[in-house]
């Protein structure tokens, strides 16, 4: 069915306009939501003219609790819990998420309806005044011995401590602006941020070092915006499928299948990054580690993009089988 025909049907099935879009309230979350709305109204200007969408900001547990690591309060799923509840309670019609914050297994009644084109998935280091000029050949060499690195991510912590065991890591939480401010204030020598967020906020210049995705394996779904809605809402599912980015859909299937096979706790450092090669094949790198960096296992696989989920599941199973069992306890 043509997209305009699908969109034209949406208001006529007992659903009053405007359609309510659930989102977190951070500057980055709002940027992602408005980017999504710009795409959907671009392909159907009649919805823009009808003012068919309304933002609904939802405070999440992950946003409210800033003084503890995510692993101590339930993991990244806390950035989506209240948004899921709003969907199921019909307070919103669909929701916009950073895909890396979505659980691999969504609650019953909620579906991942589409993924948008991926921004740069790499991690970046924001450098404080105590760092030396970065050297592309030695990305961590700019960090002084014993430096305190701000991160709330066990994935990032494990990888940098594996490469530089002399460094220390401390918990830093909050939005991009908060983290930048704490590095500038000298609370931390440096900190990690996703390059995608810096680019979307127009402050890519803050990235002192950009880390290759094979050297610092990103989080599964990093740089991808995912849209969820109720599984029974056939009209909205059809609408959203029409704006799906096929490349993002393929790589996210591989990465989320990798996560599902590893089935680690929120304290297990796990990385997953897939990309489409010029040949059209899909290349996937997966990583598991100990938080202190004393163990790190990284492997890659290449196969047909159509087999993305199978590749991810197989690589995850291989990593799990060859890792110490206590990593997944």
Buried (B, 14 or more C-beta within 10 A) or exposed (E): EEBBEBBEEBBEEEEEEBBBBBBBBBEBBBBBBBBBBEBBBEEBEEBBEEEBBEBBEBEBBBBEBEEEBBBEBEBBBBBBBBBBBBBBEEEBBBBBBBBBBBBBEBBEEBBBBBBBBBBBBBBBBBBBEBBEEBEEEEBBBBBBEEBBBBBBBBBBBBBBBBBBEEBEBBBBBBBBEEBBEBBEEEBBBBBBBBBBBBBBBEBBEBBBBBBEBEEBBBBBBBBBBBBBBBBEBEBBBBBBBBBBBEBBBBBBBBBBBBBBBBEBEBBBBBBBBBBBEEEEBBBBBBBBBBBBBEBBBBEBBEBEBEBBBBBBBBBBEBBBEEBEEEBBE
